[in-house]
Amino acid sequence: MTSSLIIAEEFVSIQGEGALVGMPSYFVRVTGCPLRCSWCDEPGTSWKPVGEARSVADIVTRIVASGMRHVVLTGGEPFSQAASIALAEAVEQVGLHLTIETSGAVDRPGLYCDLLSISPKLAHSTPKRRGENLAARHNLLRYNPELLRSLLAVSVGDWQIKAVIRPGNDKDISELLALLNYAKVSDMSRVFLVPEGVDAAALDAGLRALAPVCIKHGFRLGHRLHLALYGNTPGT
């Protein structure tokens, strides 16, 4: 395997979000993302990308040596790098469980994983910085219901949707419901509402505010356990 990926960081930690929350996992965080979310908590992979090229073979060697049975390919945007396909295939070959976390803004045909985790970005993610022509590009890419429908239709493994929500904002819920309806998502138990914010106080308040929304619509309440455990810290 000679393919390489631009990697921001690799680490072992606890999966903090989604259906596998609490699962010890090996994280591979690629750098580079076509979006510029205003609240992005990984600016080193988007606003100010950093990283280094690492071969797929070396990455897989470290994954196997870690002893972890679950691997999370995240970012940034993993689908922005073609070599993600080679890494996914290599992880499958060594018999490990692979979750791929994507924004749903980029297509990557032929990429297999055990759990496809899609995080569509709602309108409040649009950057508001003056003097930068980012909002138009961000909005053009972030909202792609056709691609979301396509990703769900061709997903070989399991899938989930994680949506960052501003607690108390009905517009976010309305936008999400419209997107899910267009993408023909009927099983709301696969949809996680994740509160915006990275500090412990905001996280706790957000979970409490979103709980009744989940009960009303049948969504699942999405924790951010890694933030509660470690804070917004690289390598966790």
N, CA, C and O of each residue as an XYZ file, in Angstrom:
944
protein
N       0.841     -1.192      0.000
C       0.000      0.000      0.000
C       0.877      1.243      0.000
O       1.640      1.458      0.942
N       0.783      2.058     -1.032
C       1.603      3.254     -1.149
C       0.794      4.529     -0.981
O       1.361      5.622     -0.978
N      -0.520      4.409     -0.840
C      -1.363      5.588     -0.681
C      -1.061      6.277      0.644
O      -0.664      5.628      1.612
N      -1.249      7.584      0.686
C      -1.020      8.326      1.923
C      -2.147      9.324      2.145
O      -2.840      9.733      1.213
N      -2.305      9.701      3.403
C      -3.307     10.671      3.819
C      -2.623     11.797      4.571
O      -1.600     11.582      5.221
N      -3.183     13.002      4.487
C      -2.691     14.107      5.305
C      -3.415     14.024      6.642
O      -4.629     14.216      6.716
N      -2.658     13.736      7.694
C      -3.235     13.435      9.000
C      -2.938     14.558      9.991
O      -1.798     15.007     10.114
N      -3.962     14.998     10.686
C      -3.788     16.002     11.741
C      -3.350     15.346     13.037
O      -2.476     15.860     13.735
N      -3.967     14.195     13.365
C      -3.600     13.481     14.584
C      -4.160     12.068     14.574
O      -5.166     11.786     13.923
N      -3.488     11.184     15.309
C      -3.949      9.825     15.586
C      -3.872      9.632     17.096
O      -2.917     10.073     17.736
N      -4.875      8.976     17.662
C      -4.871      8.788     19.112
C      -5.885      7.725     19.514
O      -6.791      7.391     18.750
N      -5.719      7.204     20.716
C      -6.682      6.281     21.319
C      -7.495      7.056     22.345
O      -6.936      7.775     23.173
N      -8.807      6.912     22.292
C      -9.665      7.602     23.252
C     -11.005      6.873     23.334
O     -11.156      5.753     22.847
N     -11.964      7.536     23.957
C     -13.323      7.028     24.097
C     -14.202      7.713     23.049
O     -14.198      8.938     22.926
N     -14.956      6.908     22.295
C     -15.911      7.499     21.357
C     -16.935      8.302     22.154
O     -17.609      7.771     23.036
N     -17.041      9.592     21.829
C     -17.888     10.461     22.637
C     -19.268     10.710     22.084
O     -20.109     11.289     22.772
N     -19.534     10.279     20.826
C     -20.794     10.632     20.189
C     -21.404      9.445     19.460
O     -20.709      8.503     19.079
N     -22.709      9.510     19.276
C     -23.392      8.544     18.426
C     -23.709      7.223     19.092
O     -23.685      7.095     20.316
N     -24.008      6.242     18.253
C     -24.476      4.945     18.736
C     -23.419      4.179     19.505
O     -23.757      3.316     20.316
N     -22.144      4.471     19.273
C     -21.054      3.747     19.933
C     -20.415      4.575     21.043
O     -19.256      4.349     21.389
N     -21.147      5.521     21.598
C     -20.614      6.351     22.669
C     -20.090      5.471     23.803
O     -20.745      4.515     24.220
N     -18.901      5.811     24.292
C     -18.279      5.039     25.365
C     -17.327      3.963     24.891
O     -16.640      3.352     25.710
N     -17.264      3.711     23.581
C     -16.436      2.633     23.046
C     -14.978      3.074     22.905
O     -14.711      4.067     22.228
N     -14.028      2.369     23.522
C     -12.612      2.669     23.291
C     -12.282      2.490     21.805
O     -12.621      1.466     21.212
N     -11.629      3.476     21.212
C     -11.432      3.470     19.766
C     -10.108      4.120     19.397
O      -9.535      4.895     20.162
N      -9.635      3.778     18.188
C      -8.457      4.410     17.608
C      -8.952      5.437     16.603
O      -9.658      5.095     15.654
N      -8.582      6.695     16.811
C      -9.053      7.786     15.963
C      -7.972      8.195     14.965
O      -6.813      8.391     15.329
N      -8.369      8.317     13.713
C      -7.507      8.853     12.662
C      -8.195     10.113     12.148
O      -9.240     10.047     11.500
N      -7.589     11.268     12.448
C      -8.207     12.545     12.063
C      -7.459     13.129     10.863
O      -6.312     13.559     10.979
N      -8.127     13.135      9.717
C      -7.520     13.727      8.531
C      -7.700     15.234      8.577
O      -8.589     15.744      9.258
N      -6.848     15.942      7.844
C      -6.975     17.395      7.763
C      -7.555     17.780      6.406
O      -7.460     17.030      5.435
N      -8.151     18.955      6.366
C      -8.781     19.412      5.136
C     -10.281     19.228      5.166
O     -10.776     18.138      5.456
N     -11.014     20.307      4.863
C     -12.472     20.257      4.852
C     -12.980     21.366      3.940
O     -12.471     22.485      4.006
N     -13.963     21.094      3.094
C     -14.485     22.138      2.206
C     -15.389     23.132      2.925
O     -15.689     24.196      2.384
N     -15.829     22.797      4.141
C     -16.726     23.675      4.888
C     -15.942     24.565      5.852
O     -14.780     24.297      6.158
N     -16.593     25.624      6.322
C     -15.998     26.536      7.288
C     -17.028     26.888      8.350
O     -17.481     28.029      8.439
N     -17.389     25.903      9.148
C     -18.429     26.095     10.156
C     -18.002     27.145     11.178
O     -16.858     27.156     11.634
N     -18.931     28.022     11.528
C     -18.627     29.110     12.455
C     -18.222     28.585     13.823
O     -17.436     29.222     14.524
N     -18.756     27.414     14.214
C     -18.483     26.862     15.536
C     -17.528     25.673     15.488
O     -17.458     24.906     16.448
N     -16.799     25.506     14.401
C     -15.921     24.342     14.237
C     -14.991     24.184     15.445
O     -14.296     25.126     15.824
N     -14.983     22.993     16.044
C     -14.107     22.750     17.185
C     -12.810     22.049     16.776
O     -12.035     21.620     17.631
N     -12.574     21.933     15.452
C     -11.319     21.387     14.950
C     -10.740     22.313     13.875
O     -10.595     21.896     12.726
N     -10.408     23.559     14.225
C      -9.912     24.512     13.224
C      -8.620     24.065     12.555
O      -8.314     24.514     11.451
N      -7.857     23.189     13.201
C      -6.632     22.677     12.604
C      -6.865     21.753     11.435
O      -5.916     21.336     10.771
N      -8.122     21.428     11.174
C      -8.447     20.599     10.016
C      -9.275     21.358      8.988
O      -9.628     20.801      7.949
N      -9.590     22.618      9.261
C     -10.445     23.381      8.334
C      -9.958     24.818      8.162
O      -9.382     25.163      7.130
N     -10.190     25.651      9.169
C      -9.832     27.062      9.055
C      -8.328     27.253      8.896
O      -7.885     28.046      8.065
N      -7.559     26.540      9.676
C      -6.092     26.628      9.625
C      -5.523     25.215      9.597
O      -4.994     24.735     10.599
N      -5.633     24.542      8.438
C      -5.278     23.119      8.373
C      -3.803     22.856      8.641
O      -2.919     23.538      8.122
N      -3.569     21.848      9.466
C      -2.218     21.372      9.759
C      -2.207     19.867      9.606
O      -3.254     19.226      9.701
N      -1.053     19.300      9.373
C      -0.956     17.847      9.273
C       0.254     17.426      8.480
O       1.011     18.255      7.974
N       0.422     16.121      8.380
C       1.541     15.560      7.636
C       1.081     14.317      6.894
O       0.126     13.654      7.298
N       1.773     14.009      5.802
C       1.440     12.827      5.004
C       1.912     11.571      5.730
O       3.062     11.480      6.159
N       1.010     10.613      5.857
C       1.340      9.326      6.468
C       0.774      8.229      5.578
O      -0.358      8.326      5.102
N       1.562      7.192      5.358
C       1.121      6.121      4.471
C       0.023      5.300      5.129
O      -0.033      5.173      6.352
N      -0.837      4.754      4.305
C      -1.904      3.888      4.804
C      -1.313      2.709      5.560
O      -1.835      2.311      6.602
N      -0.225      2.147      5.038
C       0.406      0.994      5.690
C       0.864      1.341      7.105
O       0.659      0.553      8.029
N       1.484      2.515      7.287
C       1.954      2.912      8.615
C       0.786      3.172      9.560
O       0.845      2.820     10.738
N      -0.267      3.783      9.047
C      -1.439      4.045      9.887
C      -2.040      2.734     10.384
O      -2.348      2.592     11.567
N      -2.203      1.790      9.483
C      -2.797      0.508      9.865
C      -1.904     -0.240     10.847
O      -2.407     -0.895     11.761
N      -0.603     -0.153     10.674
C       0.331     -0.791     11.614
C       0.121     -0.252     13.020
O       0.102     -1.018     13.983
N      -0.038      1.065     13.145
C      -0.262      1.658     14.468
C      -1.631      1.284     15.021
O      -1.778      1.070     16.225
N      -2.622      1.205     14.160
C      -3.959      0.805     14.613
C      -3.916     -0.599     15.210
O      -4.422     -0.830     16.308
N      -3.315     -1.524     14.489
C      -3.244     -2.915     14.959
C      -2.453     -2.993     16.264
O      -2.845     -3.710     17.185
N      -1.345     -2.259     16.346
C      -0.512     -2.287     17.545
C      -1.236     -1.736     18.763
O      -0.908     -2.096     19.893
N      -2.221     -0.864     18.545
C      -2.949     -0.260     19.666
C      -3.835     -1.266     20.392
O      -4.154     -1.079     21.566
N      -4.233     -2.329     19.700
C      -5.132     -3.316     20.292
C      -6.595     -2.937     20.251
O      -7.445     -3.688     20.730
N      -6.904     -1.770     19.679
C      -8.308     -1.340     19.587
C      -9.031     -2.150     18.514
O      -8.460     -2.478     17.474
N     -10.293     -2.467     18.785
C     -11.115     -3.197     17.814
C     -11.989     -2.253     16.999
O     -12.552     -2.648     15.978
N     -12.102     -1.012     17.447
C     -12.914     -0.016     16.748
C     -12.025      1.129     16.263
O     -11.189      1.644     17.004
N     -12.223      1.509     15.013
C     -11.455      2.577     14.381
C     -12.432      3.661     13.924
O     -13.501      3.356     13.397
N     -12.062      4.923     14.127
C     -12.887      6.047     13.702
C     -12.059      6.911     12.757
O     -11.034      7.468     13.149
N     -12.511      7.016     11.514
C     -11.882      7.900     10.538
C     -12.694      9.182     10.516
O     -13.860      9.184     10.121
N     -12.071     10.275     10.943
C     -12.799     11.523     11.126
C     -11.980     12.682     10.583
O     -10.972     12.459      9.912
N     -12.382     13.896     10.853
C     -11.677     15.043     10.291
C     -11.985     16.304     11.050
O     -12.251     16.305     12.252
N     -11.937     17.394     10.279
C     -11.908     17.502      8.836
C     -12.994     16.692      8.129
O     -14.021     16.326      8.702
N     -12.715     16.441      6.881
C     -13.631     15.694      6.029
C     -12.880     14.528      5.383
O     -12.135     14.735      4.425
N     -13.067     13.300      5.897
C     -12.369     12.145      5.325
C     -12.620     11.949      3.839
O     -11.724     11.511      3.118
N     -13.835     12.268      3.361
C     -14.151     12.044      1.957
C     -13.408     13.002      1.027
O     -13.429     12.823     -0.191
N     -12.744     14.030      1.600
C     -12.002     14.969      0.764
C     -10.681     14.381      0.278
O     -10.039     14.953     -0.603
N     -10.268     13.246      0.839
C      -9.018     12.610      0.439
C      -9.305     11.223     -0.146
O      -9.884     10.360      0.515
N      -8.889     11.033     -1.394
C      -9.187      9.787     -2.095
C      -8.588      8.574     -1.410
O      -9.145      7.481     -1.503
N      -7.464      8.741     -0.723
C      -6.800      7.606     -0.070
C      -7.602      7.069      1.111
O      -7.241      6.041      1.685
N      -8.685      7.752      1.481
C      -9.565      7.219      2.527
C     -10.107      5.850      2.122
O     -10.343      4.992      2.972
N     -10.302      5.653      0.820
C     -10.784      4.361      0.339
C      -9.768      3.272      0.658
O     -10.134      2.188      1.114
N      -8.490      3.560      0.418
C      -7.441      2.577      0.700
C      -7.366      2.265      2.192
O      -7.181      1.110      2.576
N      -7.509      3.288      3.033
C      -7.471      3.051      4.477
C      -8.675      2.232      4.922
O      -8.532      1.309      5.724
N      -9.851      2.555      4.415
C     -11.057      1.798      4.770
C     -10.909      0.332      4.381
O     -11.266     -0.556      5.155
N     -10.388      0.078      3.191
C     -10.189     -1.296      2.735
C      -9.184     -2.025      3.614
O      -9.368     -3.201      3.931
N      -8.119     -1.328      4.008
C      -7.094     -1.948      4.839
C      -7.627     -2.289      6.225
O      -7.310     -3.347      6.768
N      -8.436     -1.399      6.802
C      -9.036     -1.662      8.111
C      -9.982     -2.857      8.028
O     -10.022     -3.688      8.936
N     -10.735     -2.940      6.946
C     -11.622     -4.085      6.749
C     -10.820     -5.381      6.655
O     -11.220     -6.404      7.212
N      -9.692     -5.339      5.953
C      -8.882     -6.540      5.753
C      -8.312     -7.094      7.054
O      -8.123     -8.303      7.184
N      -8.038     -6.216      8.016
C      -7.506     -6.703      9.294
C      -8.622     -7.001     10.292
O      -8.349     -7.310     11.451
N      -9.873     -6.909      9.851
C     -11.005     -7.367     10.641
C     -11.457     -6.440     11.751
O     -12.004     -6.902     12.752
N     -11.238     -5.137     11.596
C     -11.644     -4.187     12.623
C     -12.898     -3.430     12.196
O     -13.204     -3.322     11.009
N     -13.610     -2.911     13.185
C     -14.834     -2.144     12.933
C     -14.453     -0.710     12.589
O     -13.666     -0.089     13.303
N     -15.005     -0.181     11.500
C     -14.666      1.161     11.045
C     -15.887      2.064     11.017
O     -16.893      1.751     10.380
N     -15.787      3.192     11.716
C     -16.756      4.277     11.613
C     -16.127      5.401     10.797
O     -14.986      5.788     11.050
N     -16.854      5.918      9.833
C     -16.394      7.088      9.090
C     -17.347      8.239      9.388
O     -18.561      8.120      9.223
N     -16.772      9.358      9.829
C     -17.563     10.534     10.150
C     -17.419     11.558      9.029
O     -16.316     12.028      8.751
N     -18.524     11.899      8.391
C     -18.517     12.819      7.261
C     -19.588     13.887      7.432
O     -20.587     13.680      8.121
N     -19.365     15.023      6.798
C     -20.348     16.109      6.847
C     -21.500     15.874      5.892
O     -22.537     16.529      6.000
N     -21.333     14.941      4.951
C     -22.342     14.751      3.924
C     -22.259     15.793      2.825
O     -23.188     15.943      2.031
N     -21.128     16.523      2.777
C     -20.949     17.555      1.756
C     -20.112     17.065      0.582
O     -20.015     17.748     -0.438
N     -19.505     15.883      0.719
C     -18.621     15.344     -0.319
C     -18.996     13.895     -0.578
O     -19.233     13.127      0.355
N     -19.047     13.529     -1.842
C     -19.338     12.137     -2.205
C     -18.030     11.372     -2.321
O     -17.008     11.939     -2.710
N     -18.057     10.095     -1.988
C     -16.886      9.243     -2.145
C     -17.365      7.836     -2.493
O     -17.424      6.969     -1.622
N     -17.707      7.604     -3.760
C     -18.226      6.301     -4.185
C     -17.229      5.176     -3.911
O     -16.019      5.345     -4.056
N     -17.763      4.039     -3.517
C     -16.932      2.856     -3.327
C     -16.275      2.764     -1.975
O     -15.448      1.878     -1.758
N     -16.612      3.651     -1.052
C     -15.974      3.632      0.250
C     -16.846      2.856      1.232
O     -17.978      3.250      1.514
N     -16.312      1.755      1.748
C     -17.060      0.902      2.671
C     -16.700      1.232      4.115
O     -15.557      1.576      4.415
N     -17.683      1.124      5.002
C     -17.411      1.178      6.436
C     -18.531      0.438      7.164
O     -19.583      0.162      6.588
N     -18.293      0.122      8.430
C     -19.310     -0.566      9.234
C     -20.383      0.398      9.724
O     -21.549      0.028      9.857
N     -19.976      1.647      9.993
C     -20.927      2.662     10.451
C     -20.603      3.974      9.761
O     -19.536      4.550      9.972
N     -21.525      4.441      8.935
C     -21.386      5.740      8.281
C     -22.099      6.768      9.147
O     -23.313      6.697      9.336
N     -21.341      7.721      9.671
C     -21.874      8.734     10.567
C     -21.888     10.069      9.833
O     -20.833     10.649      9.573
N     -23.076     10.555      9.501
C     -23.216     11.761      8.686
C     -23.677     12.921      9.563
O     -24.647     12.804     10.313
N     -22.967     14.039      9.457
C     -23.302     15.224     10.259
C     -23.615     16.405      9.346
O     -22.751     17.252      9.121
N     -24.827     16.473      8.822
C     -25.197     17.611      7.960
C     -25.169     18.903      8.754
O     -25.558     18.941      9.921
N     -24.705     19.956      8.108
C     -24.568     21.243      8.791
C     -25.772     22.128      8.494
O     -26.142     22.330      7.338
N     -26.369     22.646      9.545
C     -27.550     23.491      9.412
C     -27.139     24.954      9.215
O     -25.955     25.288      9.261
N     -28.134     25.820      8.994
C     -27.868     27.207      8.595
C     -27.016     27.957      9.607
O     -26.237     28.829      9.224
N     -27.147     27.638     10.893
C     -26.397     28.389     11.899
C     -24.900     28.117     11.838
O     -24.126     28.789     12.520
N     -24.478     27.143     11.032
C     -23.050     26.859     10.888
C     -22.352     27.848      9.953
O     -21.123     27.906      9.921
N     -23.121     28.617      9.201
C     -22.560     29.513      8.194
C     -21.690     30.596      8.837
O     -22.137     31.263      9.770
N     -20.458     30.781      8.357
C     -19.563     31.789      8.949
C     -20.080     33.200      8.698
O     -20.652     33.484      7.646
N     -19.875     34.071      9.666
C     -20.370     35.450      9.581
C     -19.245     36.469      9.434
O     -19.489     37.671      9.542
N     -18.043     36.021      9.193
C     -16.910     36.937      9.124
C     -17.067     37.931      7.971
O     -17.441     37.554      6.861
N     -16.782     39.184      8.243
C     -16.886     40.215      7.222
C     -15.648     40.191      6.316
O     -14.554     39.827      6.747
N     -15.844     40.582      5.066
C     -14.727     40.695      4.147
C     -14.267     39.380      3.560
O     -13.291     39.349      2.811
N     -14.953     38.285      3.883
C     -14.560     36.986      3.358
C     -15.744     36.373      2.613
O     -16.867     36.362      3.117
N     -15.486     35.874      1.435
C     -16.554     35.288      0.632
C     -16.688     33.809      0.962
O     -16.560     32.942      0.097
N     -16.950     33.548      2.236
C     -17.022     32.163      2.696
C     -18.454     31.665      2.814
O     -18.726     30.490      2.568
N     -19.365     32.549      3.187
C     -20.738     32.138      3.455
C     -21.381     31.483      2.241
O     -22.027     30.442      2.361
N     -21.204     32.095      1.063
C     -21.835     31.558     -0.146
C     -21.302     30.174     -0.470
O     -22.074     29.272     -0.794
N     -19.986     29.999     -0.385
C     -19.401     28.693     -0.691
C     -19.822     27.649      0.337
O     -20.159     26.516     -0.007
N     -19.795     28.056      1.608
C     -20.194     27.150      2.683
C     -21.632     26.679      2.486
O     -21.914     25.484      2.577
N     -22.539     27.617      2.217
C     -23.947     27.267      2.042
C     -24.176     26.401      0.810
O     -25.043     25.527      0.808
N     -23.395     26.648     -0.231
C     -23.526     25.854     -1.449
C     -23.202     24.389     -1.187
O     -23.812     23.495     -1.774
N     -22.237     24.152     -0.300
C     -21.773     22.792     -0.047
C     -22.480     22.109      1.123
O     -22.702     20.898      1.097
N     -22.832     22.883      2.145
C     -23.313     22.269      3.386
C     -24.685     21.631      3.236
O     -24.958     20.600      3.851
N     -25.554     22.233      2.422
C     -26.934     21.754      2.321
C     -27.107     21.021      1.004
O     -27.295     21.637     -0.044
N     -27.041     19.691      1.071
C     -27.115     18.870     -0.130
C     -27.995     17.653      0.134
O     -27.487     16.546      0.309
N     -29.312     17.853      0.164
C     -30.213     16.736      0.481
C     -30.122     15.588     -0.514
O     -30.316     14.431     -0.141
N     -29.829     15.893     -1.785
C     -29.684     14.825     -2.779
C     -28.512     13.911     -2.421
O     -28.620     12.688     -2.510
N     -27.391     14.517     -2.017
C     -26.222     13.722     -1.652
C     -26.494     12.929     -0.381
O     -26.073     11.777     -0.270
N     -27.191     13.530      0.578
C     -27.539     12.800      1.795
C     -28.380     11.578      1.457
O     -28.129     10.486      1.965
N     -29.362     11.760      0.611
C     -30.192     10.627      0.197
C     -29.348      9.554     -0.490
O     -29.537      8.361     -0.254
N     -28.417      9.986     -1.338
C     -27.552      9.053     -2.060
C     -26.645      8.289     -1.107
O     -26.487      7.076     -1.245
N     -26.045      8.984     -0.140
C     -25.153      8.329      0.811
C     -25.889      7.267      1.619
O     -25.351      6.189      1.872
N     -27.105      7.570      2.020
C     -27.893      6.612      2.794
C     -28.322      5.425      1.939
O     -28.404      4.298      2.427
N     -28.595      5.681      0.666
C     -29.072      4.622     -0.222
C     -27.990      3.609     -0.543
O     -28.273      2.423     -0.707
N     -26.735      4.079     -0.634
C     -25.648      3.174     -1.039
C     -24.815      2.705      0.134
O     -23.864      1.948     -0.059
N     -25.142      3.132      1.353
C     -24.370      2.727      2.520
C     -24.406      1.208      2.674
O     -25.477      0.608      2.764
N     -23.219      0.594      2.704
C     -23.129     -0.868      2.802
C     -23.345     -1.314      4.239
O     -24.013     -2.319      4.480
N     -22.791     -0.583      5.194
C     -22.942     -0.946      6.590
C     -24.105     -0.217      7.238
O     -25.089      0.122      6.580
N     -23.978      0.018      8.533
C     -25.002      0.744      9.277
C     -24.776      2.246      9.092
O     -23.749      2.663      8.557
N     -25.731      3.047      9.532
C     -25.578      4.488      9.416
C     -26.274      5.199     10.561
O     -27.166      4.654     11.211
N     -25.839      6.439     10.791
C     -26.474      7.316     11.763
C     -26.310      8.746     11.269
O     -25.448      9.035     10.439
N     -27.146      9.631     11.787
C     -27.058     11.057     11.462
C     -26.897     11.817     12.773
O     -27.637     11.590     13.730
N     -25.925     12.717     12.804
C     -25.702     13.568     13.971
C     -25.850     15.022     13.542
O     -25.167     15.471     12.621
N     -26.727     15.750     14.197
C     -26.968     17.149     13.846
C     -26.678     18.035     15.043
O     -27.248     17.848     16.118
N     -25.786     19.004     14.853
C     -25.506     19.982     15.902
C     -26.658     20.986     15.940
O     -27.009     21.583     14.922
N     -27.239     21.164     17.129
C     -28.429     21.995     17.301
C     -28.160     23.071     18.351
O     -27.556     22.798     19.389
N     -28.605     24.272     18.079
C     -28.586     25.315     19.099
C     -29.802     25.116     19.997
O     -30.932     25.282     19.536
N     -29.605     24.769     21.247
C     -30.737     24.539     22.142
C     -31.688     25.729     22.158
O     -31.268     26.879     22.282
N     -32.973     25.428     22.030
C     -33.992     26.469     22.072
C     -34.272     27.135     20.747
O     -35.074     28.067     20.683
N     -33.616     26.669     19.665
C     -33.824     27.293     18.369
C     -34.693     26.389     17.496
O     -34.233     25.363     16.995
N     -35.948     26.782     17.322
C     -36.885     25.976     16.543
C     -36.520     25.917     15.062
O     -36.875     24.955     14.381
N     -35.807     26.942     14.545
C     -35.428     26.944     13.140
C     -34.509     25.776     12.808
O     -34.595     25.196     11.726
N     -33.632     25.436     13.742
C     -32.736     24.300     13.515
C     -33.527     23.009     13.349
O     -33.241     22.208     12.459
N     -34.517     22.812     14.205
C     -35.328     21.590     14.153
C     -36.149     21.554     12.871
O     -36.270     20.503     12.242
N     -36.706     22.679     12.485
C     -37.499     22.732     11.252
C     -36.639     22.427     10.037
O     -37.058     21.688      9.147
N     -35.443     22.991      9.998
C     -34.539     22.730      8.873
C     -34.129     21.269      8.829
O     -34.076     20.661      7.760
N     -33.838     20.707      9.998
C     -33.439     19.301     10.059
C     -34.575     18.390      9.617
O     -34.345     17.441      8.867
N     -35.787     18.658     10.063
C     -36.924     17.829      9.684
C     -37.165     17.875      8.181
O     -37.482     16.854      7.569
N     -37.015     19.057      7.583
C     -37.192     19.179      6.140
C     -36.123     18.392      5.388
O     -36.416     17.752      4.379
N     -34.891     18.438      5.877
C     -33.797     17.704      5.254
C     -34.032     16.203      5.348
O     -33.844     15.481      4.369
N     -34.437     15.735      6.512
C     -34.684     14.310      6.712
C     -35.846     13.831      5.849
O     -35.812     12.729      5.302
N     -36.869     14.664      5.732
C     -38.019     14.304      4.895
C     -37.602     14.162      3.434
O     -38.004     13.215      2.758
N     -36.801     15.100      2.954
C     -36.351     15.042      1.562
C     -35.483     13.813      1.325
O     -35.573     13.172      0.278
N     -34.645     13.491      2.299
C     -33.748     12.338      2.165
C     -34.451     11.019      2.466
O     -33.833      9.955      2.422
N     -35.742     11.092      2.771
C     -36.559      9.909      3.048
C     -36.059      9.126      4.267
O     -36.029      7.895      4.265
N     -35.673      9.865      5.297
C     -35.290      9.243      6.567
C     -36.533      9.125      7.425
O     -37.134     10.132      7.800
N     -36.919      7.901      7.736
C     -38.122      7.686      8.529
C     -37.815      7.180      9.940
O     -38.640      7.322     10.842
N     -36.646      6.599     10.131
C     -36.270      6.052     11.434
C     -35.533      7.126     12.234
O     -34.314      7.258     12.123
N     -36.261      7.884     13.030
C     -35.662      8.980     13.782
C     -34.767      8.495     14.915
O     -34.019      9.289     15.484
N     -34.827      7.211     15.256
C     -33.948      6.689     16.296
C     -32.497      6.612     15.837
O     -31.594      6.376     16.640
N     -32.279      6.813     14.536
C     -30.914      6.852     14.003
C     -30.372      8.281     13.937
O     -29.239      8.503     13.510
N     -31.195      9.249     14.363
C     -30.823     10.652     14.284
C     -30.516     11.177     15.683
O     -31.365     11.127     16.572
N     -29.302     11.677     15.872
C     -28.856     12.188     17.164
C     -28.838     13.709     17.133
O     -28.288     14.311     16.211
N     -29.442     14.328     18.142
C     -29.335     15.768     18.314
C     -28.189     16.051     19.271
O     -28.186     15.587     20.411
N     -27.216     16.818     18.794
C     -26.019     17.125     19.576
C     -26.013     18.619     19.896
O     -26.080     19.436     18.977
N     -25.935     18.998     21.172
C     -25.974     20.431     21.504
C     -24.703     21.145     21.073
O     -23.602     20.615     21.221
N     -24.864     22.361     20.532
C     -23.713     23.192     20.204
C     -23.025     23.626     21.490
O     -23.676     23.831     22.514
N     -21.707     23.764     21.430
C     -20.942     24.189     22.597
C     -19.948     23.137     23.023
O     -20.193     21.940     22.872
N     -18.817     23.586     23.561
C     -17.753     22.641     23.912
C     -17.398     22.639     25.393
O     -16.688     21.739     25.842
N     -17.869     23.617     26.171
C     -17.533     23.603     27.589
C     -18.593     22.833     28.360
O     -19.707     22.631     27.877
N     -18.233     22.405     29.564
C     -19.092     21.517     30.350
C     -20.439     22.130     30.671
O     -21.459     21.443     30.615
N     -20.462     23.412     31.006
C     -21.720     24.068     31.372
C     -22.663     24.136     30.174
O     -23.851     23.842     30.301
N     -22.134     24.523     29.010
C     -22.966     24.608     27.808
C     -23.466     23.237     27.396
O     -24.609     23.091     26.964
N     -22.613     22.232     27.528
C     -23.000     20.866     27.178
C     -24.143     20.384     28.064
O     -25.131     19.844     27.565
N     -24.016     20.575     29.367
C     -25.062     20.127     30.297
C     -26.377     20.846     30.027
O     -27.433     20.216     29.988
N     -26.318     22.156     29.840
C     -27.538     22.929     29.567
C     -28.153     22.505     28.237
O     -29.374     22.406     28.116
N     -27.308     22.257     27.244
C     -27.806     21.852     25.940
C     -28.496     20.501     25.962
O     -29.530     20.319     25.320
N     -27.934     19.558     26.691
C     -28.553     18.235     26.796
C     -29.926     18.333     27.450
O     -30.881     17.696     27.005
N     -30.017     19.130     28.501
C     -31.300     19.289     29.192
C     -32.337     19.955     28.282
O     -33.513     19.591     28.310
N     -31.905     20.927     27.481
C     -32.831     21.631     26.605
C     -33.297     20.767     25.443
O     -34.433     20.897     24.988
N     -32.418     19.879     24.957
C     -32.763     19.063     23.797
C     -33.522     17.787     24.160
O     -34.126     17.160     23.290
N     -33.497     17.405     25.413
C     -34.188     16.174     25.826
C     -35.676     16.196     25.449
O     -36.147     15.226     24.855
N     -36.438     17.252     25.762
C     -37.861     17.244     25.374
C     -38.069     17.266     23.869
O     -39.077     16.750     23.385
N     -37.142     17.851     23.118
C     -37.242     17.854     21.651
C     -37.098     16.424     21.124
O     -37.819     16.008     20.217
N     -36.161     15.687     21.702
C     -35.982     14.283     21.304
C     -37.221     13.452     21.632
O     -37.643     12.610     20.839
N     -37.785     13.692     22.784
C     -38.987     12.957     23.177
C     -40.132     13.266     22.211
O     -40.882     12.366     21.832
N     -40.268     14.516     21.816
C     -41.349     14.928     20.919
C     -41.240     14.291     19.539
O     -42.241     13.841     18.981
N     -40.028     14.253     18.986
C     -39.860     13.826     17.600
C     -39.284     12.409     17.446
O     -39.205     11.894     16.331
N     -38.888     11.788     18.540
C     -38.327     10.444     18.448
C     -36.856     10.412     18.113
O     -36.318      9.352     17.794
N     -36.176     11.581     18.180
C     -34.733     11.626     17.974
C     -34.021     11.007     19.176
O     -34.627     10.767     20.220
N     -32.730     10.754     19.008
C     -31.918     10.314     20.136
C     -31.089     11.499     20.641
O     -30.596     12.308     19.855
N     -30.951     11.581     21.937
C     -30.166     12.650     22.544
C     -28.692     12.295     22.420
O     -28.253     11.255     22.912
N     -27.937     13.154     21.766
C     -26.538     12.865     21.502
C     -25.598     13.536     22.482
O     -25.484     14.761     22.521
N     -24.928     12.717     23.270
C     -23.949     13.241     24.218
C     -22.676     13.639     23.458
O     -22.497     13.284     22.293
N     -21.805     14.375     24.135
C     -20.438     14.632     23.669
C     -19.524     14.252     24.826
O     -18.904     15.100     25.469
N     -19.463     12.938     25.067
C     -18.824     12.402     26.269
C     -17.346     12.781     26.344
O     -16.824     13.020     27.433
N     -16.678     12.837     25.209
C     -15.255     13.176     25.223
C     -15.021     14.580     25.776
O     -14.021     14.831     26.448
N     -15.957     15.502     25.486
C     -15.825     16.850     26.019
C     -16.069     16.871     27.527
O     -15.394     17.595     28.259
N     -17.026     16.083     27.982
C     -17.296     16.007     29.411
C     -16.114     15.400     30.169
O     -15.829     15.783     31.303
N     -15.430     14.447     29.527
C     -14.309     13.766     30.180
C     -13.018     14.579     30.133
O     -12.307     14.691     31.132
N     -12.721     15.147     28.958
C     -11.398     15.729     28.735
C     -11.399     17.219     28.384
O     -10.345     17.855     28.384
N     -12.559     17.771     28.089
C     -12.603     19.126     27.576
C     -12.273     19.144     26.098
O     -12.029     18.094     25.504
N     -12.264     20.320     25.498
C     -11.974     20.449     24.073
C     -10.455     20.424     23.868
O      -9.827     21.455     23.628
N      -9.888     19.225     23.969
C      -8.446     19.045     23.994
C      -7.999     18.133     22.859
O      -8.586     17.068     22.667
N      -6.971     18.521     22.098
C      -6.465     17.629     21.028
C      -6.058     16.279     21.593
O      -5.618     16.174     22.737
N      -6.212     15.245     20.768
C      -5.808     13.914     21.190
C      -6.769     13.213     22.111
O      -6.401     12.239     22.769
N      -8.022     13.701     22.172
C      -9.003     13.067     23.042
C     -10.292     12.775     22.291
O     -11.237     12.238     22.870
